[in-house]
Amino acid sequence: MLLEGRVAVVTGAGRGIGREFALCLAREGAAVVVNDIGVSLKGDPTGEDPASAVCAEIEAAGGHAVPAHESVADFDAAERIITTAVDTFGKIDILVNNAGIVRDRTLVKMSEDDFDAVIATHLKGSFNCARHAAPIMKEAGYGRIINITSSAGLRGNFGQTNYAAAKAGLMGMTFVWAMELERSGITVNAVAPAGATRMTAGLSGETEAPPTLDPALNAPLVAYLASDRASHVNGQILGRTDWAFTMFQHPKQIAWMHQEGGWSAAEIADRFDAMLGQHLQTVGMVMPSGFSQDTARQDTGRRGG
């Protein structure tokens, strides 16, 4: 078992991909704090307790888990999530920042609350949890932080201004934290998973998702990144497509147009296409098998986009 004796916190772990993370980490030997407040996709209360259900699954399989019913979007509540790990299991070694909601609308129809709520959960929530976990990890000289990003933030996706902004922000925070925490034995990486879950319901025209969209397929990569064996992997953006694990290239300059003394606007207009225009890139996610950009747009429309 890769994670025997380790203690993990997984946020948003009551359902979907987060649930698979928690179950896999437990199978690899980690004690797990399963954080979930049991809300709808939009963040509305449902009265459900998926965190306790996942803990029961882990315990039934012989593992150790405890629920944490706190919102990652609240700074003090996030501290209580981390404290749950320390108080129950004595430490925190692994943090998987997975919690998230969706409120898909096109830009001209998105409300301020739609934007703020998604940013608060995905982006601020990840900051909140990492901010409380990192000092404990630094004191111990060991830690693994895995941020769950998305191709929506790395490439763009129709109707997801708020979600894409949060997921792109997670990429930036991953780079910064990787540099800041490396000397303390802490690695920070990001994973863009793929899977058929509540968040993707309606995007596929198929009644049953293909095997490649099983959300459980993402979890082994997170378990590896959470282990001692991945101590040399830091500041990376990884993902999954069909049966493959992938690695994203970091954003970098790909072309230059140089002129001593600078350019006027008219000169740029004259030379842009010849010097930079040939390098223009497409935007948008590469949709998994069974999905399409057209059905994504149609579904966004049905959800108020």
Backbone as a ProteinNet text record, in pm:
[ID]
protein_1_A
[PRIMARY]
MLLEGRVAVVTGAGRGIGREFALCLAREGAAVVVNDIGVSLKGDPTGEDPASAVCAEIEAAGGHAVPAHESVADFDAAERIITTAVDTFGKIDILVNNAGIVRDRTLVKMSEDDFDAVIATHLKGSFNCARHAAPIMKEAGYGRIINITSSAGLRGNFGQTNYAAAKAGLMGMTFVWAMELERSGITVNAVAPAGATRMTAGLSGETEAPPTLDPALNAPLVAYLASDRASHVNGQILGRTDWAFTMFQHPKQIAWMHQEGGWSAAEIADRFDAMLGQHLQTVGMVMPSGFSQDTARQDTGRRGG
[TERTIARY]
84.9	0	87.7	62.5	147.4	135	21.3	-6.2	-24.5	31.5	14.4	70.9	-10.1	31	9.3	-37	-60.1	-202.8	-221.2	-352	-387.1	-505.9	-548	-677.4	-689.3	-815.5	-855.2	-976.4	-1029.3	-1155.6	-1156.3	-1274.7	-1369.5	-1498.5	-1597.5	-1594.6	-1578.1	-1551.8	-1674.3	-1791.6	-1911.1	-1967.7	-1932.8	-1990.5	-1886.9	-1919.2	-1845.1	-1697.3	-1618.4	-1474.4	-1411.7	-1459.9	-1405.7	-1424.3	-1540	-1565	-1462.8	-1434.3	-1336.8	-1197.6	-1162.7	-1033.9	-1026.1	-1130.3	-1130.2	-1120.9	-1198.5	-1197.4	-1061.4	-1001.5	-871.8	-761.1	-758.9	-657.5	-669.4	-793	-812.9	-764.1	-792	-743.6	-592.4	-527.9	-380.9	-324.4	-411.6	-364.4	-380.7	-428	-441.3	-568	-559.2	-679	-731.2	-862.7	-918.1	-1022.9	-1008.2	-1114.9	-1195.8	-1321.3	-1410.7	-1493.9	-1459	-1530.6	-1638.2	-1760.1	-1869.3	-1985	-2046	-2159.4	-2292.8	-2289.4	-2412.6	-2503	-2446.4	-2526.3	-2553.5	-2642.5	-2670.6	-2555.8	-2565.1	-2461.3	-2442.2	-2549.8	-2542.1	-2503.4	-2488.8	-2448.3	-2562.2	-2682.9	-2798.3	-2805.9	-2849.4	-2860.4	-2957.7	-2924.2	-3011.8	-3056.9	-2992.7	-3024.8	-2961.2	-2880.2	-2814.8	-2679.8	-2628.6	-2499.8	-2411.1	-2365.8	-2282.3	-2147.2	-2095.9	-1965.4	-1969.3	-2074.3	-2085.5	-2102.7	-2172.2	-2191.2	-2057.7	-1972.9	-1841.6	-1755.7	-1762.6	-1687.6	-1730.9	-1860.5	-1910.3	-1855.4	-1845.4	-1785.7	-1640.5	-1567	-1425.4	-1409.1	-1488.3	-1480	-1519.3	-1620.8	-1664.9	-1556.7	-1469.5	-1359.7	-1235.5	-1246.7	-1135.1	-1047.3	-1087.6	-1008.8	-1054.7	-998.2	-1029.7	-1068.4	-1182.2	-1230.2	-1321	-1328.9	-1416.9	-1472.8	-1600.9	-1657.6	-1625.7	-1629.7	-1616.2	-1721.7	-1821.4	-1934.1	-1914.8	-1809.7	-1777	-1759.8	-1788.4	-1774.3	-1631.8	-1570.7	-1435.3	-1432.9	-1546.7	-1551.9	-1537.5	-1555	-1541.3	-1403.2	-1325.7	-1186.9	-1177.4	-1259.9	-1254.5	-1306.2	-1409.1	-1461.2	-1357	-1281.9	-1175.7	-1070.7	-1041.6	-947.2	-999.9	-1130.6	-1187.9	-1178.1	-1182.7	-1164	-1024.8	-925.6	-786.9	-766.4	-824.9	-813.5	-874.7	-979.9	-1041.1	-938.8	-854.8	-751.4	-651.6	-606.4	-504.9	-560.3	-681.9	-742.1	-776.2	-817.8	-861.7	-746	-656.7	-551.5	-410.6	-397.1	-267.8	-186	-228.2	-149.2	-228.6	-169.8	-221.7	-103.7	-106.1	0.8	-42.3	-171.2	-221	-345.5	-350.4	-470.9	-508.1	-630.7	-683.3	-794	-767.5	-864	-956.7	-1070	-1161.3	-1297.8	-1336.5	-1472.6	-1507.3	-1629.9	-1670.4	-1818.9	-1868.9	-2006.6	-2003.9	-2116.5	-2126.2	-2252.4	-2239.2	-2353.5	-2329.7	-2354.8	-2320.8	-2418.3	-2365	-2440.2	-2341.6	-2389.9	-2303.4	-2275.4	-2173.1	-2129.7	-2243	-2321.7	-2423.3	-2541.8	-2549.6	-2658.4	-2611.1	-2480.9	-2426.7	-2442.7	-2497.9	-2513.6	-2386	-2374.9	-2260.8	-2255	-2370.7	-2373.6	-2329.2	-2368.8	-2322.2	-2170.2	-2110.9	-1965.2	-1900.2	-1946	-1883.1	-1892.1	-2006.9	-2026	-1931.4	-1913	-1824.3	-1678.2	-1639.3	-1502.6	-1476.3	-1574.8	-1557.5	-1533.7	-1601.1	-1587.4	-1459.3	-1440.4	-1324.9	-1193.1	-1187	-1059.5	-1028	-1119.5	-1093.8	-1094.9	-1182.9	-1186.8	-1056.1	-992.4	-861.9	-755.8	-759.7	-667.1	-689	-815.6	-846.1	-789.1	-814.2	-767.8	-615.4	-554.4	-408.3	-342.8	-404.2	-347.4	-340.5	-438.5	-438.5	-356.1	-347.3	-272.9	-122.4	-81.8	59.6	148.9	111.1	200.1	223.6	119.9	134.8	227.5	210.8	298.6	442.6	460.8	595.7	665.2	593	652.4	692.1	612	642.3	749	774.6	872.9	823.9	690.8	634.6	492	457.3	319.2	297	173.5	131	0.6	0.9	-120.1	-152.7	-273.6	-317.8	-441.8	-429.6	-541.3	-612.6	-743.8	-820.1	-864.9	-800	-830	-918.8	-925	-1010.7	-963.3	-987	-958.7	-1041.1	-1152.1	-1231.7	-1150.2	-1064	-979.3	-851.7	-803.1	-678	-698	-820.9	-848	-972.8	-1060.9	-1185.8	-1300.6	-1422.4	-1542.1	-1662.5	-1747.8	-1864.3	-1953.1	-1991.4	-2085	-2026.6	-1894.7	-1832.7	-1730.8	-1767.7	-1678.2	-1630.2	-1722.3	-1688.8	-1603.9	-1646.5	-1576.1	-1437	-1428.6	-1299.2	-1203.4	-1255.2	-1169.9	-1113.5	-1197.7	-1152	-1048.1	-1073.1	-982	-849.7	-854.6	-729.2	-652.6	-724.8	-660.5	-591.5	-650	-587.1	-454.7	-446.8	-320	-214.5	-249.1	-154.1	-111.6	-205.4	-170.9	-83.1	-107	-22.8	122.2	147	284.2	349.8	275.5	331.5	359.2	262.2	280.5	391.6	405.6	512.4	648.8	665.8	792.1	809.9	703.9	714.7	735.9	679.4	676.1	776	839.5	928.2	1038.4	1095.8	1206.8	1164.1	1033	982.3	936.4	971.3	933.8	790.2	731.6	591.7	587.5	514.3	492.8	349.5	333.2	201	182.4	81.5	51	-97.9	-135.9	-277	-314	-438.3	-490	-621	-631.7	-756.4	-820	-916.5	-972.8	-1078.5	-1123	-1233.6	-1323.7	-1455.1	-1546.3	-1690	-1779.3	-1922.5	-1974.5	-2013.9	-2063.4	-2185.6	-2232.4	-2343.5	-2309.7	-2184.9	-2146.2	-2152.3	-2140.4	-2141	-2273.3	-2368.8	-2497.5	-2559.9	-2603.7	-2667	-2573.1	-2442.4	-2348	-2328.5	-2369	-2352.5	-2486.6	-2486.1	-2607.9	-2635.2	-2544.9	-2559.3	-2632.2	-2714.1	-2786.6	-2694.5	-2587.5	-2491.3	-2351.7	-2277.4	-2143.6	-2051.4	-1959.3	-1863.4	-1767.6	-1703.6	-1612.5	-1500.7	-1458	-1348.2	-1387.7	-1517.8	-1562.9	-1597.2	-1552.3	-1567.3	-1484.3	-1546.5	-1469.1	-1360.6	-1375.4	-1274.8	-1139.4	-1135.4	-1010.1	-912.7	-962.7	-875.9	-798.8	-856.3	-806.3	-665.1	-624.4	-487.9	-379.3	-400.8	-301.1	-288.4	-401.3	-398.4	-331.1	-359.6	-294.9	-144	-100.2	44.2	104.9	42.6	96.1	98.7	11.5	5.7	110.4	185	275.4	419.6	499.2	643.5	709.4	656.4	717.2	715	628.6	615.8	687.2	788	856.8	925.5	954.4	1022.8	925.1	795.9	694	636	661.6	621.2	589.7	480.3	444.2	395.8	338.7	296.9	144	98.1	-43.9	-67.1	-133.9	-159.5	-308.1	-341.4	-481.2	-508.3	-629.7	-667.5	-756	-729.5	-810	-826.7	-952.1	-980.7	-904.1	-817.6	-745.2	-607.4	-576.8	-441.5	-435.5	-327.7	-291.9	-204.3	-222	-155.7	-86.3	0.3	64.5	49.3	7.2	-8.6	123	149.6	263.6	231.3	327.4	305.6	291.9	207.2	197.4	334.7	366.2	495.7	485.1	580.8	585.7	618	545	568.9	612.9	605.3	646.1	678.5	761.4	803.7	793.7	764.6	788.8	868	991.4	1084.5	1124.4	1134.3	1186.3	1254.4	1377.8	1453.7	1379	1361.5	1292.8	1143	1086.1	942.9	861.2	729.4	637	530	485.9	364.1	246.4	125.9	7.4	-3.5	26.9	17.8	120	239.8	341.9	301.3	238.3	190.1	84.7	-6.7	-110.9	-52.3	54.9	117.5	190.3	246.5	336.2	279.2	167.7	118	92.8	17.6	-20.1	100.9	200.4	318.4	405.2	408.1	501.6	436.8	313.5	246.6	118.7	54.9	-73.9	-71.6	40	49.5	49.4	67.1	70.9	-58.8	-164.1	-290.7	-341.2	-396.1	-435.7	-586.7	-639.7	-781.6	-808	-931.2	-971.3	-1080.3	-1101	-1205.6	-1150.6	-1226.6	-1188.2	-1192.8	-1108	-1119.1	-1214.5	-1333.3	-1437.2	-1409.2	-1432.6	-1414.6	-1512.5	-1488.5	-1578.2	-1718.8	-1818.2	-1956.2	-2003.7	-1913.9	-1947.8	-1918.9	-1977.7	-1948.3	-1965.4	-1899.7	-1917	-2061.1	-2125.6	-2262.7	-2357.3	-2342.8	-2430.8	-2398.1	-2271.7	-2236.9	-2306.7	-2307.1	-2374.5	-2525.2	-2583.9	-2726.1	-2760.8	-2676.3	-2704	-2691.3	-2593	-2579.5	-2705.7	-2762.1	-2886.1	-2999.5	-3007.1	-3112.2	-3094.4	-2969.6	-2944.6	-2942.5	-2981.1	-2995	-2889	-2810.8	-2701	-2743.5
-120.3	0	124.3	213	331.1	431.7	431.3	539.6	490.5	375.5	321.5	417.6	448.7	538.3	685.8	719.8	859.7	902.1	1032.7	1090.2	1190.3	1174.6	1258	1331.5	1450.8	1525	1536.5	1494.4	1509.2	1592.2	1708.5	1793.5	1757.1	1779.9	1742.8	1594.8	1512.9	1369.7	1282.1	1341.6	1262	1195.5	1249.4	1196	1203.5	1138.9	1156.7	1126.3	1210.9	1189.8	1201.1	1294	1308.5	1183.9	1121.9	995.2	890.3	882.7	784.1	813.6	941.9	976.6	922.1	949.5	907.7	755.3	683.6	537.6	481.2	538.2	488.7	517.5	637.9	670.4	576.8	545.8	453.3	313	267.5	135.1	128.2	241.9	244.9	265.5	265.9	266.9	396.3	502.6	630.6	634.4	701.1	740.1	867.5	877.1	983.1	1065.3	1196.9	1289.4	1317.2	1275.4	1290.4	1416.5	1521	1647.9	1661.3	1688.1	1718.2	1774.5	1881.7	1940.1	1898.9	1813.3	1756.5	1854.4	1930.1	2029.1	1984.3	2058.6	2032.9	2083.5	2060.8	2107.9	2258.5	2331.5	2477	2526	2432.7	2470.8	2488.3	2446	2458.6	2339	2361.9	2250.8	2143.8	2016.9	1905.9	1823.5	1841.5	1760.3	1622.1	1595.3	1465.2	1465.8	1347.9	1334.7	1234.5	1269.4	1175.2	1149.7	1244.5	1223.6	1104.5	1096.3	983.6	852.2	856.1	734.4	683.1	773	731.7	678.6	742.9	693.4	551.5	526	391.9	288.8	327.7	238.4	207.1	309.5	291.5	203	229.4	149.3	4.8	-15.7	-151.9	-231.2	-160.7	-225.6	-240	-201.1	-215.7	-94	18.4	140.4	231.5	349.6	446.3	578.8	632.5	758.2	829.2	958.6	1040.6	1151.9	1187.4	1294	1431.5	1531.2	1671.6	1751	1800.3	1868.9	2020.4	2068.5	2211	2262.1	2390.2	2451.3	2500.9	2458.1	2503.5	2652.5	2708.9	2849.9	2944.8	2893.6	2973.9	2948.5	3054.2	3040	2965.1	3002.1	2936.4	2793.2	2770.6	2634.2	2543.9	2597.6	2519.1	2477.7	2564.8	2528.9	2411.6	2408.7	2298	2166.3	2171.8	2050	1992.6	2080.3	2036.3	1990.4	2061.4	2024.7	1888.2	1853.9	1722	1612.4	1630.5	1531.1	1521	1634.4	1636	1580.5	1622.8	1577.7	1429.1	1378.5	1239	1143.2	1183.3	1090.9	1138.3	1256.4	1302.8	1387.4	1400.6	1476.6	1494.6	1565.4	1569.5	1562.6	1463.4	1445	1484.7	1469	1481.6	1569.5	1662.9	1744.5	1737.6	1692.9	1691.2	1794.8	1904.5	2014	1985.6	1922.2	1875.3	1942.9	2002.2	2054.1	2155.3	2145.2	2239.5	2233.3	2341.6	2348.6	2405.3	2398.3	2459.9	2544.6	2657.5	2743.3	2796	2710.7	2741.6	2841.4	2949.5	3046.9	3118.1	3167	3248.2	3380.6	3449.5	3572.8	3672.4	3694.2	3800	3762.7	3636.4	3594.9	3555.7	3558.1	3516.9	3628.1	3593.2	3691.7	3701	3806.5	3822.3	3707.7	3666.1	3557	3425.1	3402.2	3282.7	3279.2	3392.5	3400.2	3382.5	3459.1	3457.3	3320.1	3253.3	3125.4	3018.4	3014.7	2914.1	2943.5	3069.9	3108.6	3077.1	3104.8	3083.9	2937.6	2848.2	2706.1	2648.3	2664.7	2602.7	2671.2	2801.9	2872.4	2915.7	2992.1	3033.8	2913.7	2817.9	2699.2	2622.9	2614.9	2547.2	2626.3	2759.5	2843	2824.3	2829.7	2819.8	2691.7	2579.3	2451.3	2441	2484.2	2478.4	2572.1	2686.9	2784.8	2727.1	2646.3	2586.6	2457.8	2386.3	2259.9	2280.9	2378.8	2395.1	2417.3	2502.4	2518.5	2388.9	2305.1	2176.9	2085.4	2084	2003.7	2053.1	2184.5	2240.7	2199.1	2202.6	2164.4	2017.1	1934.6	1791.4	1759.7	1853.1	1830.4	1739.5	1727.3	1639.4	1683.4	1676.9	1704.7	1682.7	1655.4	1640.4	1718.6	1817.3	1892.5	1868.1	1823.6	1796.6	1880.4	1974	2060.2	2000	1994.7	1938.8	2053	2059.1	2162.2	2102	2163.5	2113.7	2169	2093.1	2144.3	2269	2286.4	2408.4	2532.5	2521	2633.6	2640.6	2526.4	2522.4	2551.6	2526.8	2545.4	2628.1	2640.2	2711.9	2618.1	2657.9	2580.3	2672.7	2653.4	2738.9	2744.1	2864.7	2881.5	2864.4	2866.9	2839.8	2946.5	3072.6	3180.6	3160.5	3135.6	3123.8	3000	2887.2	2760.5	2762.9	2814	2819.5	2913.3	3026.9	3121.2	3055.9	2981.8	2915.3	2808.2	2729	2619.5	2670.3	2778.9	2839.4	2898.6	2957.5	3011	2903.2	2785.2	2673.7	2635	2644.9	2618.5	2717.8	2844.4	2945.1	2923.9	2892.3	2868.3	2744.9	2643.7	2523.7	2559.8	2641.3	2681	2754.8	2848.9	2929.9	2844.1	2763.9	2681.4	2579.8	2526.7	2431.1	2493.1	2619.2	2689.1	2722.2	2768.1	2814.2	2700.8	2583.3	2476.7	2364	2365.5	2255	2232.4	2338.9	2325.6	2258.7	2254.5	2193	2050	1990.7	1853.1	1835.9	1942.7	1940.6	1955.8	1868.6	1883.4	1930.3	2006.2	2057.4	2034.2	1958.5	1930.4	1948.7	1952.5	1964.8	1854.2	1811.9	1706.4	1753.3	1739	1765.9	1631.7	1587.1	1453.8	1452.2	1333.3	1314.6	1206.2	1223.9	1122.3	1166.5	1071.3	1098.6	1106	1225.5	1248	1339.4	1382.7	1478.8	1603.8	1647.2	1770.7	1759.6	1638.6	1622.8	1568	1545.3	1490.7	1580.3	1520	1596.9	1636.5	1626.1	1662.9	1551.6	1431.2	1318.4	1279.4	1247.4	1201.7	1054.4	986.3	844.2	821.8	715.4	685.5	628.8	565.2	507.9	553.3	605.7	656.9	542.7	566.4	461.9	432.3	314.8	276.7	377.1	448.1	543.6	663	681.6	792.9	750.3	632.4	588.8	681.3	753.8	848.3	782.3	651.9	582.1	576.7	592.4	582.7	694.9	804.7	917.1	894.8	816.3	808.6	752.5	650.1	598.3	703.4	796.9	901.4	991.4	1025.8	1108.6	1033.1	903.4	824	820.7	807.8	809.6	944.5	1053.8	1186.8	1212.5	1145.2	1162.6	1079.9	998.1	902.7	951.1	879.1	904.7	886	795.5	763.2	881.1	980.5	1095.6	1219.5	1200.3	1314.6	1404.5	1350.7	1428.1	1498.5	1478.4	1538.6	1660.3	1778.3	1900.8	2009.7	2079.6	2189.7	2146	2026.3	1972.9	1974	1985.8	1979.4	1851.4	1757	1628.4	1613.2	1515.8	1495.7	1353.6	1331.5	1198.7	1213.7	1136.7	1131.4	985.6	940.3	800.1	709	620.7	529.2	583.6	705.9	758.9	865.5	863.9	978.9	1070.5	1200	1297.9	1403.6	1479.7	1593.1	1715.9	1826.9	1951	2027.2	2089.1	2179.1	2307.7	2358.2	2484.9	2597.9	2695.6	2808.5	2872.5	2898	2959	3036.5	3124.9	3197.9	3101.5	3114.9	3025.3	3099.9	3232	3308.9	3451.5	3518.2	3654.2	3741.2	3868.7	3967	4081.1	4096	4188.9	4298.9	4418.7	4531.8	4627.7	4655.3	4744.9	4877.7	4920.4	5046.7	5034.9	4915.5	4895	4911.4	4905.2	4903.6	5011.4	5062.9	5144.8	5052.2	5098.7	5017.3	4983.6	5080.2	5056.4	4952.4	4957.5	4858.9	4719.3	4710	4580.4	4526.7	4615.7	4573.8	4522.5	4584.5	4543.6	4410.1	4381.1	4265.9	4150.1	4173.5	4072.5	3937.7	3936.2	3808.6	3728.4	3795.4	3725.7	3673.1	3745.5	3709.7	3630.3	3664.1	3595.5	3525.1	3576.1	3521.2	3374.4	3326.8	3185.4	3094.1	3153.3	3074.1	3083.1	3142.9	3153.5	3013.8	3002.4	2872.9	2865.1	2743.5	2723.3	2722.7	2750.5	2744.8	2639.6	2595.9	2499	2364.3	2295.3	2162.9	2060.5	1961.5	1842.3	1749.1	1731.3	1656.6	1507	1435	1288.5	1221.3	1094.8	1018	1019	1042.3	1047.5	1185.9	1284.7	1422.9	1506.9	1623.1	1715.7	1856.9	1951.7	2092.4	2134.8	2080.2	2119	2079.4	1954.4	1914.6	1991.3	2028.3	2110.4	2245.2	2306.4	2434.8	2421.2	2312	2291.2	2271.9	2195.8	2172.7	2300.3	2384.1	2513.1	2595.6	2588.4	2659	2609.4	2479	2423.7	2464.2	2487.1	2523.9	2675.5	2751.2	2895	2976.5	2915.8	2986.6	3076.5
0	0	0	-93.4	-111.1	2.7	73.3	168.3	311.6	342.5	477.2	581.3	682.1	789.6	760.5	641.2	605.6	640	652.7	684	575	518.4	405.9	436.7	381	377	230.6	198.9	63.6	72.7	9.8	14.2	-99.9	-76.8	-177.7	-208.2	-104.1	-123.8	-104.9	-99	-75.5	-198.5	-315.3	-438.8	-550.6	-662.1	-785.4	-775.4	-840.4	-845.7	-708.1	-624	-489.3	-405.3	-418.7	-348.2	-390	-519.1	-567.7	-513.6	-501.5	-440.8	-299	-219.7	-79.4	-67.1	-147	-140.1	-179.8	-283.3	-330.5	-229.7	-174.4	-73.8	45.8	84.4	196.5	161.2	39.1	-2.6	-1.1	-26.4	-25.1	114.4	216.5	353.9	430.5	367.6	436.3	521.1	635.3	709.6	644.5	626.6	543.2	617.2	608.3	646.9	521.4	523.5	408.8	429.7	356.1	370.6	264.1	306.4	214	296	246.3	319.2	258.1	156.4	104.5	34	-59.6	-130.8	-274.1	-341.1	-481.4	-566.9	-697.4	-788.7	-779.8	-750.3	-742.7	-604.2	-508.9	-374.8	-277.6	-316	-227	-132.4	-6.9	88.4	40.6	67.7	29.5	149.6	264.1	380.3	377.6	276.5	264.9	336	363.8	432.9	359.8	238.9	163.3	227.8	306.1	370.1	465.2	545.4	638.6	564.8	450.4	371.4	318.2	271.6	222	336.2	451.5	567.5	603.5	594.4	625.1	525.6	398.6	298.9	333.3	370.7	402.9	525.7	628.4	750.8	724.1	639.6	608.5	536.7	464.9	393.3	480	606.5	698.3	713.4	653.2	661.7	774.4	777.4	881.9	817.4	859.5	801.5	899.8	884	966.3	878.4	894	811.8	867.2	780.3	820	743.2	814.4	751.8	760.9	696.7	700	558.2	537.1	405.1	383.6	275.2	243.9	211.9	172.4	132.6	249.7	371.6	493.8	554.1	575.6	619.5	752.3	849.2	979.7	973.2	890.7	875.3	811.1	715.7	652.5	754.9	848.6	954.5	1035.8	1058.1	1134	1058	925.7	846.1	869.3	862.7	883.4	1027	1121.4	1262.3	1289	1214.8	1230.3	1204.4	1102.4	1072.7	1187.4	1235.7	1341.5	1471.9	1506.5	1632.4	1629.8	1513.1	1503.7	1478.7	1387.3	1343.7	1377.3	1436.9	1485.6	1391.8	1264.7	1168.4	1040	944.7	808.6	712.9	624.8	526.9	386.4	357.8	220.2	220.3	126.5	106.2	-40.5	-68.2	-204.9	-211.9	-281.3	-294.7	-412.5	-381.1	-485.5	-482.2	-370.5	-354.6	-462.6	-513.5	-616.6	-646.3	-703.8	-750.6	-892.3	-961.9	-1094.4	-1102.4	-1167.9	-1200.6	-1341.5	-1438	-1576.4	-1638.4	-1689.1	-1768.4	-1859.4	-1970.3	-2054.1	-1984.5	-2030	-1964.7	-1947.4	-2051.6	-2045.7	-1958.2	-1912.1	-1825.1	-1685	-1662	-1532.3	-1430	-1314.4	-1206.9	-1124.4	-1048.5	-958.3	-858.6	-809.7	-713.3	-775.8	-903.2	-972.8	-979.4	-1008.8	-1020	-883	-785.1	-652.9	-585.6	-599.7	-531.2	-584.3	-714.9	-773.8	-739.9	-748.8	-711	-564.3	-478.8	-334.6	-301.1	-371.2	-340.4	-399.2	-529.1	-595.6	-558.6	-578.3	-568	-425.6	-365.9	-227.9	-134.3	-161	-76.3	-76.7	-192.5	-200.3	-124.7	-141.3	-64	85.7	128.6	271.5	331.9	265.7	319.8	317.7	206.3	197.4	298.2	318.7	413.9	554.3	592.5	726.3	732.6	620.2	621.3	607.4	527.7	495	617.1	714.8	831.1	907.9	915.4	984.7	906.1	774.6	689.9	696.8	696.4	704.1	833	943.1	1071.3	1070.3	999.9	992.4	888.6	796.7	691.2	581.5	569.4	466.8	433.7	306.2	268.2	119.5	86.6	-52.2	-70.2	-157.2	-189.4	-335.6	-361	-497.8	-524.5	-616.7	-654.2	-774.7	-768.2	-879.4	-971.1	-1085.3	-1184.4	-1292.5	-1409.1	-1516.9	-1649.8	-1755.1	-1888.6	-1918.9	-1849.3	-1868.3	-1833.9	-1734.5	-1697.4	-1778.4	-1824.1	-1898.4	-2046	-2097.2	-2239.5	-2268	-2168.1	-2186.7	-2215.7	-2173.9	-2204.4	-2206.7	-2301.7	-2324	-2199.1	-2158.8	-2048.6	-1910.2	-1897.6	-1767.8	-1728.6	-1739.9	-1698.8	-1556	-1464.7	-1322.7	-1295.2	-1348.6	-1326.3	-1389.3	-1511.9	-1580.1	-1508.5	-1460.6	-1387	-1261.6	-1190.7	-1068.6	-1099.6	-1202.8	-1234.2	-1291.8	-1368.4	-1414.7	-1297.7	-1203.5	-1083.6	-1002.5	-998.5	-927.2	-991.2	-1124.1	-1190.7	-1141.9	-1138.4	-1092.7	-948.7	-861.6	-722	-707.9	-790.8	-787.7	-814.7	-916	-947.9	-831	-771.4	-662.5	-539.6	-499.7	-380.6	-400.1	-520.8	-547.4	-520.9	-560.1	-535.4	-387.9	-324.4	-185.8	-86.1	-112.2	-12	-37.1	-152.5	-188.8	-86.4	-34.4	61.3	190.9	216.4	339.2	318.3	202.9	177.4	132.2	81.8	37.5	-114.3	-179.5	-322.9	-347.9	-455.8	-493.5	-642.7	-678.1	-817.5	-841.9	-968.1	-1004.6	-1101.1	-1092.9	-1180.2	-1242	-1373.3	-1445.3	-1477.9	-1399	-1419.2	-1528.9	-1562.2	-1655.8	-1600.8	-1614.2	-1565.1	-1576	-1583.2	-1586.6	-1443.1	-1399.7	-1264.7	-1270.9	-1154.2	-1151.6	-1231.6	-1227.3	-1294.9	-1446.4	-1498.9	-1644.3	-1695.6	-1606.9	-1649	-1754.8	-1863.7	-1970.7	-2082	-2060.5	-2165.7	-2267.1	-2231.9	-2323.1	-2381.8	-2509.4	-2573.1	-2547.2	-2479.4	-2453.8	-2321.8	-2317.3	-2194.6	-2087.9	-2129.7	-2035.6	-2074	-1974.9	-2003.7	-2043.1	-2135.7	-2175.3	-2060.3	-2063.2	-1954	-1929.5	-2033	-2015.4	-1930.3	-1904.9	-1822.5	-1680	-1641.4	-1502.5	-1414.1	-1319.5	-1236.9	-1153.3	-1126.9	-1046.8	-1115.9	-1246.8	-1320.6	-1285.9	-1231.3	-1196	-1066.7	-977.4	-840.7	-826.5	-903.1	-884.4	-906.3	-998.8	-1021	-898.8	-838.2	-717	-603.2	-591.4	-486.7	-506.6	-630.5	-657.3	-618.6	-662.3	-631.4	-481.2	-407.4	-262	-188.8	-261.3	-198	-191.3	-113.1	-106.2	-242.1	-322.3	-451.2	-547.9	-522.1	-611.9	-558	-475.4	-414	-516.3	-635.3	-738.7	-832.5	-813.1	-900	-828.5	-881.9	-812.7	-915	-893.1	-980.7	-1117.8	-1127	-1256	-1269.2	-1394.7	-1425.3	-1505.1	-1444.2	-1507.7	-1536.6	-1618.3	-1651.9	-1693.1	-1745.1	-1792.6	-1915.3	-2018	-2138.2	-2178.2	-2187.2	-2217.8	-2121	-2172.4	-2084.6	-2045.8	-2084	-2065.9	-1957.3	-1881.8	-1799.2	-1883.7	-1866.2	-1951.7	-1868.6	-1934.1	-1869.6	-1959.1	-1898	-1971.4	-1975.7	-2089	-2098.8	-2024.4	-1948.9	-1881.1	-1983.9	-1958.6	-2052.3	-2073.8	-2199.1	-2229.1	-2359.7	-2383.1	-2509	-2622.5	-2734.4	-2847.1	-2972.5	-2971.5	-3089.9	-3047.7	-3127.4	-3096.9	-3222.8	-3203.5	-3309.5	-3245.6	-3292.1	-3228.5	-3324.9	-3271	-3347.5	-3251.4	-3276.9	-3189.8	-3177.2	-3053.4	-3027.8	-3011.3	-3038.1	-3017.3	-3143.8	-3127.6	-3239.7	-3225.6	-3337.3	-3338.7	-3367.7	-3338.9	-3364.7	-3513.8	-3599.2	-3743.3	-3787.5	-3731.2	-3767.3	-3723.1	-3604.1	-3558.2	-3654.4	-3695.7	-3789	-3920.1	-3964.3	-4089.8	-4080.1	-3964.2	-3951.5	-3869.7	-3797.9	-3702.2	-3768.2	-3877.7	-3937.8	-3983.4	-4037.6	-4087.4	-3973.8	-3861.8	-3755	-3640.7	-3603.8	-3493	-3535.4	-3639.7	-3678.8	-3712.6	-3765.3	-3800.7	-3678.6	-3560	-3437.2	-3356.7	-3410.6	-3337.9	-3300.8	-3180.2	-3126.8	-3107.3	-3114	-3089.1	-2938.7	-2901.3	-2761.4	-2745.6	-2622.9	-2594.2	-2556.4	-2472.7	-2425.1	-2537.5	-2528.1	-2611.1	-2538.2	-2593.4	-2522.1	-2527.4	-2415.5	-2415.3	-2510.8	-2539.8	-2624.7	-2565.9	-2651.6	-2605.5	-2573.7	-2576.2	-2547.6	-2671.2	-2676.8	-2785.6	-2737.2	-2804	-2770	-2794.6	-2899.1	-2928.7	-2816	-2765	-2656.6	-2529.7	-2510	-2394	-2400.9	-2519.4	-2535.8	-2513.9	-2567	-2550	-2403	-2331.2	-2190.1	-2110.6	-2144.6	-2077.1	-2097.7	-2216.7	-2243.2	-2156	-2138.4	-2053.5	-1908.8	-1867.7	-1728.7	-1709.9	-1809.7	-1791.6	-1859.4	-1953.3	-2016.2	-2128.2
[MASK]
+++++++++++++++++++++++++++++++++++++++++++++++++++++++++++++++++++++++++++++++++++++++++++++++++++++++++++++++++++++++++++++++++++++++++++++++++++++++++++++++++++++++++++++++++++++++++++++++++++++++++++++++++++++++++++++++++++++++++++++++++++++++++++++++++++++++++++++++++++++++++++++++++++++++++++++++++

